[in-house]
Amino acid sequence: MRHGKKFNHLGRTASHRAALLSNMASSLILHKRIETTVAKAKELRKYVEPLITKSKTDSTNNRRVVFSYLQNKDSVKELFGIVSEKVANRPGGYTRIIKLGNRLGDNAEVCFIELVDFNETMLAASAEKAGKTRRSRRSGAKKEGVEAAAPVAEAPSAEVVEEVAAAEEVAEAPAAEVVEEVAAAEEPAAEESTDEPKEEKGEDA
């Protein structure tokens, strides 16, 4: 049983594993991208990223510490020169693993491991995505469409109200005429009723 197993030993002794990771880290720093298995890439990422962080502060002590791991003057010079300038504003996450599938010989899962800031294609693609604001335009167009549709919906309702008011006026007009006709018909009847008693009185006299 492997109690407290914190990392992948990669099937090697400690010295063999340290030499493997040192050579792979030097190759990654010099070439910016290497192809390896996913297991080795994951271990390399944990090995090389602290060294890249140290390179941000260019001091004699940091150079000696990094050289004790890499054992390669060219890779140390490249790391403290070009690489440290590129990653100066990045707070970690200096590497990227891109899986490629399984290789034919032993069916091992292989991948690329690369330095993020040196992949110009992906940097250009991310800049284009950041420049586009399609979502805001679509949402703005929807809002404008809703605002434009609201007055159109209100206009028919105003016309309907006017039509209803006009119909009420038309309905009230005949009623008023009927009232006037009834009043006119009642007036002659009242006059006749007042005249009849006078004639009777005259006959009696």
Buried (B, 14 or more C-beta within 10 A) or exposed (E): EEEEEEEEEEEEEEEEBBEBBBBBBBBBBBEBBBEBBBBBBBBBBEBBBEBBBBBBEEEEEBBEEBBEBBEBEEBBEBBBEEBBEBBEEEEEEBBBBEEEEEEEEEEEEBBBBBBBBBBEEBEEEEEEEEEEEEEEEEEEEEEEEEEEEEEEEEEEEEEEEEEEEEEEEEEEEEEEEEEEEEEEEEEEEEEEEEEEEEEEEEEEE
